[in-house]
Amino acid sequence: MTNPSLHIAWSIAEIEASAAGFQAILPSHFWIGCKGCDLDFAKFLQNSPPEIRKQETQIARDFQAVRDALTAGKAKPAKLRRALRATLGKEGDPTPRPLHRHPELRAAFVAGRHLAGIAGGSIQPVHMLFSLLRTSDPLFDECLSSIDGNRKSLLEALERCVLVDGFDAEGVDANCKVLDPVSERLVDDFPPQPFGLLGMKNQTLILTARVIFPLAIPPRKRHFFLSTTVKRLCGVGA
């Protein structure tokens, strides 16, 4: 089953995007979708299916992690949501659901799922937010700055939530560029066909790679992890 907290965040994000007339769920809609960190879950979940209600403790814990990270980044959740809504504006009349997710959002999901898997758990909202914040998003940065939020502190707080022993985030390329030496080694390792698949799924997979590849994994583990990741993304050996 999908992590219930993530399911709630996706649902709220989709409602936000639909109400504002967007054709897809954007990264900023997902940030808004994490408004769960402000909810009274006893009330919010009272009409939910039993399998969701019985996970209230986990849901509250997952969204508390989001709230703690935003607090560390000096970003009040309600202020951030208002700033994002104001900047996004409306595209037109409400669009029917379900909506597709923007490629950058899909890429963040894949990256977040890999991070969660490394830690032996399921993807949570903090994994998504960490992956999103490690990519360039001028709109989000503008909104965060407008409420006097601190991007560096927010990223560090999310990093503490998702990274496990053996990962070192210091020195990570702030622009999330692919590490050239590693990229070259990866290209040498694979025949043309798998990378042809990368071309076919270019938009999502390359955006995903930009999130995953810059992780400053210890050198002995880096190549194995990146090779395995590309194989999985390409469907090699699946």
Stockholm file with secondary structure:
# STOCKHOLM 1.0

chainA/1-238         MTNPSLHIAWSIAEIEASAAGFQAILPSHFWIGCKGCDLDFAKFLQNSPPEIRKQETQIARDFQAVRDALTAGKAKPAKLRRALRATLGKEGDPTPRPLHRHPELRAAFVAGRHLAGIAGGSIQPVHMLFSLLRTSDPLFDECLSSIDGNRKSLLEALERCVLVDGFDAEGVDANCKVLDPVSERLVDDFPPQPFGLLGMKNQTLILTARVIFPLAIPPRKRHFFLSTTVKRLCGVGA
#=GR chainA/1-238 SS CCCHHHHHHHHHHHHHHHHTTCSEECHHHHHHHGGGGGCCHHHHTTTSCHHHHTTHHHHHHHHHHHHHHHHHTTCCHHHHHHHHHHHHCCCSSCCCSCCEECHHHHHHHHHHHHHHHHTTSCCCHHHHHHHHHTSCCHHHHHHHHHTTCCHHHHHHHHHHHHCCTTCCCTTCCTTCCCCHHHHHHHHHHSCHHHHHHHHHTHHHHHHHHHHHTTCCCCHHHHHHHHHHHHHHHHTTTC
#=GC SS_cons         CCCHHHHHHHHHHHHHHHHTTCSEECHHHHHHHGGGGGCCHHHHTTTSCHHHHTTHHHHHHHHHHHHHHHHHTTCCHHHHHHHHHHHHCCCSSCCCSCCEECHHHHHHHHHHHHHHHHTTSCCCHHHHHHHHHTSCCHHHHHHHHHTTCCHHHHHHHHHHHHCCTTCCCTTCCTTCCCCHHHHHHHHHHSCHHHHHHHHHTHHHHHHHHHHHTTCCCCHHHHHHHHHHHHHHHHTTTC
//
